[in-house]
Amino acid sequence: MRTYQELFHTREFTPLFLASAGQNAAQTVGGLALGILVFERTDSALLSSLAMFGPALAQLLGAVTVLSAADRLPPRAAMTGLALLFGAGTALQAVPGLPLGVLFAVLLGLGLAGSVGGGVRYGLLNEVLAGGGYLLGRSVLNVSVGVLQICGFAAGGALVAALSARGTLLLAAGLHLLAALVARYGLTARPPRGAGRASVAETWRTNARLWSSAPRRYVYLALWVPNGLIVGVESLYVPYAPGDAGLLFAAGALGMLAGDVVAGRFLPAHRRHRPAVPLCVLLAAPYLLFAFRPALPLALALVALATFGYASGLLLQDRLIALTPDGLSGQALGLHSCGMLAMQGIGAAAAGAVAELTSPATGMAATAGASLAATLLLAPGLRGAGAAVGRTGTDGVDGLRRAEKPGAPAVPGELPSPA
């Protein structure tokens, strides 16, 4: 699958795309409204920030408790039920006088559900676009998320002014309900990808199994560490250039969207394992020049060039799927998403600490240098994992998958030896 026409002619992709877009729009608009509502009630920047980003942090808890459900629930029922749950939770947050403790408890529950939702959604995407279409489909979803977040934050402020924060939350709840209807009546009923019951113990066992393979470990680390540190660099745009931070973020969005389109649409399947490391290098290297405080036009060009490197995430996800048994794809992708969120938080904290001790420009360059060093350390293992994806038979990915069929012991850490 190489064209957008083919992609949207795949029967289930359009409803999956629309359901995902509806939920992303609802979460963007609703998160902004909730942050404003909490700030109006408490005058606390910390509580307001937790209200907006708390669900993302709660996904880390979901990664070690409920993530196994991503492969053990029927995808259509799971997507429909989760959208309804988010709609109900968002509507509950709009209730006047709701105690803050209850409000944050709801946020925690929605964050846990979100950790399962990502695995269900991207595992289903891999099923719907079986045969090599995942990369193109995920690039389209990534582009839609970026566009919806830009438009959602802009529209959210206007909606809060027109409808109030509570009215905007109810509108977001309606968008979740609409996403549930699209999922229920647009998707085909499919059985769960994995066998057995979801449980905390099963989540731990499957996470350990996913981590037990050396090729997958390198891919996970490459997805988490270089990316997370560069998000830390981006967290310093405001202190680096308070008056021009919006332009820097816009340049970054442009570069990221361009990278996703090129990687998803134009890169041949047989060459996808090669550019991952160079793109990770590109993600960090231009930021080293920020130590010299470049003029704004050059800074914008450097940011756009660097964020093109985020396309490495698409290629590495494609590699992760190739290295993962089909019945575990949902949890494998969910684990990637949760780990990435954690590293982005760590990256922001680390970059902020360096900037506090030195300067924003130094913090940006130093954090980018750490990202570049991480990429170079991971490069040998990534080349080995990429070679594994290109092989077939018992000494390649097919052999690895057979060795990890459900019920088989965990893979010891290296690819199986040739027969």
Secondary structure, DSSP 8 states (H G I E B T S, - for coil): --SHHHHHHSTTHHHHHHHHHHHHHHHHHHHHHHHHHHHHHH--HHHHHHHHHHHHHHHHHHHTTTGGGGGTS-HHHHHHHHHHHHHHHHHHHTSTT--HHHHHHHHHHHHHHHHHHHHHHHHHHHHHTTTT-HHHHHHHHHHHHHHHHHHHHHHHHHHHHHHHHHHHHHHHHHHHHHHHHHHHHHS-----SS-S---HHHHHHHHHHHHTSHHHHHHHHHHHHHHHHHHHHHTTHHHH-TTTHHHHHHHHHHHHHHHHHIIIIIS-GGGTTSSHHHHHHHHHGGGGGGGG---HHHHHHHHHHHHHTTHHHHHHHHHHHHTS-GGGHHHHHHHHHHHHHHHHHHHHHHHHHHHHHS-HHHHHHHHHHHHHHHHHHHHHHHHHHHHHHH--STTSHHHHHHHTSTTS----SS-----
